[in-house]
Amino acid sequence: MMTNKKVIPFETFIQSVDMTPMLDEDETPEGFIQDSLAQDPETASYVSNWGDKQAMFLQVAGFEFIFV
């Protein structure tokens, strides 16, 4: 998955995945990404593959939040 990753805009990521399970009750996807960027300027969103499926992921402070 990491070998084939391609950076995508945050807007594309937000429109393509359901981030609600990982957000606080009053948090928005945009707010989560802005907070992540403030803590880790290398925060980025990607598209890749997970076997034969498309996967998108958000990389933040050494963690990957993967959406298949």
NORUR-V199625 format. One record per backbone hydrogen bond with DSSP energy under -1.0 kcal/mol. CO is the residue of the C=O (numbers start at 0). NH is the residue of the N-H. Records with the same first field share a line. If there is no record, write none. Layout:
CO = NH + NH
This chain:
5 = 46
8 = 12
9 = 13
10 = 14
11 = 15
12 = 16
18 = 21
19 = 22
23 = 26
27 = 31
28 = 32
29 = 33
30 = 34
31 = 35
32 = 36
33 = 37
34 = 38
35 = 39
39 = 42
43 = 58
44 = 7
45 = 56
46 = 5
47 = 54
49 = 52
52 = 49
54 = 47
55 = 66
56 = 45
57 = 64
58 = 43
59 = 62
62 = 59
64 = 57
66 = 55
